Amino acid sequence: MKNIKEAIDVSGSTITKIASMTWKQVLTFFVVILIILGAVAATSYIFANKAAKGAVETQLIIQQQIHDYEMNMRLQNSAALNSLVVQLMYEAKADRVLLAEYHNGSANVSGIPFLKWSVTFESFRDEVGFSVANDYQLQQITLYPFITHIGENYLYRGYVETELKEIDKSYAYKLLSHGIEYIIVSQIVNDKGSKCGMLILEYTDASVIDEFNVKQKLHKASQECAALLTLSKHSCGESLKLF
């Protein structure tokens, strides 16, 4: 009771003091209160704004670090893919090796069949003398029937003049114009069973081919390509089906 009485006395005293002020003193009193409240609000806003800005800056830094990491990984994997294609050319005694990726233009949408293919890596011997990678960019898959003839073992091989011409005349004539006698093609399939590209081996002389050795080297190279393409977020990372 004593405490309550003291509180009432203090409140009463404060009210009495305010009541005894002139209107100018009252106005000044409330202005001071408003200034104090404004300062408190401004200080709170500044701290909140700094915290929000700090959070945004931190997020941007994290995003940049992730981007830099992904770009670095892609560059490393691209170098590894290029090295793999060169190595396969020599081990398989091919005159040219092409790594082609399936895609849908600028982006691959999950669940959408791949419609195009493009050569992204190439290696060729000096005897062949020229690159053909630019000839195979944004190519419609449906215009190359040989792709659908790559069997269940994900492998196609045949003489261009007598075998490939029977199923894909346009592609065969293009290869013949380049002096190619024989081709071997392996699908690149990721660990989920998705077809996402192919390795194409071209030969100007089929007599140099060691079928057993080439099959082994090509199978290994196809697996390594699938892993590298997935890591670097090329088509293998997103494909679900081919056609």
Salt bridges, closest charged atoms under 4 A:
ASP9 OD2 - LYS5 NZ 3.49
GLU70 OE2 - LYS233 NZ 2.89
GLU101 OE2 - HIS234 ND1 3.13
GLU122 OE2 - ARG96 NE 3.13
GLU161 OE2 - LYS165 NZ 2.53
GLU202 OE1 - ARG96 NH1 2.69
GLU211 OE1 - ARG157 NE 3.41
